[in-house]
Structures are given as structure tokens and as C-alpha cells.
Amino acid sequence: MQNTNTSVLARRVRISDDYATLPYEAGWATEAVFFLQTEGDHADLALGVEVSPDGINWLRRSAATLAAADSLIDLPVGQFGNWLRLTVSGASERQPARILIHLNLKG
């Protein structure tokens, strides 16, 4: 039987610059899915899933864009080692975004 865990990494956080979640230790899991949801208007947001061997040095594993017309996106990732984080860019002082980020792990 597999275990599953869902963690809230950002709840209603207003961003106006580049943003990255805190490193999340997920070495026990075999699958991960980040969900990013927005509230209200926002610019196109560029998202990146990053992996790390130590929680300090990061490599981009995958990327996606959440269009201004959309409010929810998922980013699955596999074979990620131990540390994960999600980066978000595209928000500005002129066009901020309010975001919610969930990470679902299964293994």
C-alpha cells in the first residue's frame, strides 16, 4: 500500500517578484505533483520544478506557463531524489499575483 501526503507550501501569498518555495524533503516518495492556483488577475506566470541533492544547489527539472486567463496548473515530476521546490516568475509590482501552492507526494 502506498503512502500519500499533501502539503500546502504557499497559501494566498501575494508575489510581485520572483518566488521560490522553501526546499521540501521528499526522498521517501516516488511521485510528486505541484499544483499552483491563483486568486484574481495575474500576468502569465512561468513555473519551474527544481530538484536538489542537498536543498541548496538547484537544477531545473521541468517548466510550464500558467496563462493569465487560467487559474490552476499541475506540474508532475518523477525521479527527483530528495529535495524539491517550485519557482514562480512573471509577477511584478504593476501586476502582482496571489498564489496557492500544494505539493502532493505518493510512494
C-alpha positions as CSV (number, residue, x, y, z in Angstrom):
1,M,0.0,0.0,0.0
2,Q,1.4,3.4,-1.0
3,N,1.5,6.4,1.3
4,T,0.3,9.9,0.2
5,N,0.9,13.3,1.6
6,T,-0.4,16.7,0.5
7,S,1.4,19.8,1.9
8,V,0.4,23.5,1.5
9,L,3.7,25.3,0.5
10,A,2.1,28.7,-0.1
11,R,-1.3,29.9,1.0
12,R,-2.7,33.1,-0.5
13,V,0.8,34.6,-0.8
14,R,1.0,37.9,-2.8
15,I,4.0,38.0,-5.1
16,S,5.4,40.9,-7.1
17,D,8.8,39.4,-8.0
18,D,10.5,36.0,-8.5
19,Y,9.4,33.5,-5.9
20,A,10.6,30.1,-4.8
21,T,9.1,27.7,-2.2
22,L,11.2,26.6,0.7
23,P,13.1,23.3,-0.1
24,Y,10.8,20.3,0.6
25,E,12.4,16.9,1.6
26,A,10.6,14.2,-0.3
27,G,13.0,11.3,-0.6
28,W,10.5,8.7,0.5
29,A,8.1,9.5,-2.4
30,T,8.2,8.0,-5.9
31,E,5.8,10.5,-7.5
32,A,5.2,14.3,-6.9
33,V,2.8,16.8,-8.3
34,F,2.9,20.5,-7.7
35,F,-0.4,22.4,-8.0
36,L,-0.4,26.2,-8.4
37,Q,-3.6,28.1,-8.1
38,T,-4.1,31.9,-8.4
39,E,-6.7,34.2,-7.0
40,G,-7.7,37.1,-9.1
41,D,-6.0,38.7,-12.0
42,H,-2.3,37.9,-12.8
43,A,0.2,38.1,-15.6
44,D,1.4,35.0,-17.4
45,L,3.4,33.1,-14.7
46,A,6.5,31.0,-15.6
47,L,6.8,28.0,-13.3
48,G,9.8,25.7,-12.8
49,V,10.1,22.5,-10.8
50,E,13.6,22.2,-9.4
51,V,15.5,19.3,-7.8
52,S,18.5,19.3,-5.5
53,P,20.9,16.8,-3.9
54,D,21.3,18.9,-0.8
55,G,18.5,21.5,-0.6
56,I,21.0,24.3,-1.5
57,N,22.1,23.8,-5.1
58,W,19.2,23.5,-7.6
59,L,18.6,22.1,-11.1
60,R,15.6,22.9,-13.3
61,R,13.7,19.6,-14.0
62,S,10.6,20.9,-15.8
63,A,8.9,24.2,-16.7
64,A,5.4,25.4,-17.6
65,T,3.4,28.6,-18.0
66,L,0.2,29.5,-16.3
67,A,-1.6,31.8,-18.8
68,A,-3.2,35.0,-17.5
69,A,-6.6,33.5,-18.4
70,D,-6.1,30.4,-16.3
71,S,-6.1,29.9,-12.6
72,L,-4.9,26.3,-12.0
73,I,-2.0,24.2,-13.3
74,D,-0.3,20.9,-12.3
75,L,3.4,20.0,-12.7
76,P,4.1,16.3,-12.2
77,V,7.7,15.2,-11.6
78,G,9.4,11.8,-11.2
79,Q,12.9,10.5,-10.3
80,F,13.7,13.5,-8.2
81,G,16.0,12.4,-5.5
82,N,15.3,14.0,-2.1
83,W,14.7,17.8,-2.4
84,L,12.0,19.6,-4.4
85,R,10.9,23.2,-4.8
86,L,8.7,25.3,-7.2
87,T,9.8,28.6,-8.7
88,V,7.4,31.3,-10.0
89,S,8.3,34.3,-12.1
90,G,6.4,36.9,-14.1
91,A,4.6,38.8,-11.3
92,S,5.5,42.5,-10.8
93,E,4.6,45.4,-8.7
94,R,2.3,46.6,-11.6
95,Q,0.8,43.1,-12.0
96,P,1.1,41.1,-8.8
97,A,-0.3,37.6,-8.2
98,R,-1.9,35.9,-5.3
99,I,-0.8,32.2,-5.3
100,L,-1.6,28.9,-3.5
101,I,0.9,26.1,-4.0
102,H,0.2,22.4,-3.0
103,L,2.6,19.5,-3.2
104,N,1.2,16.0,-3.4
105,L,3.6,13.1,-2.8
106,K,3.0,9.4,-3.3
107,G,5.3,6.4,-2.7
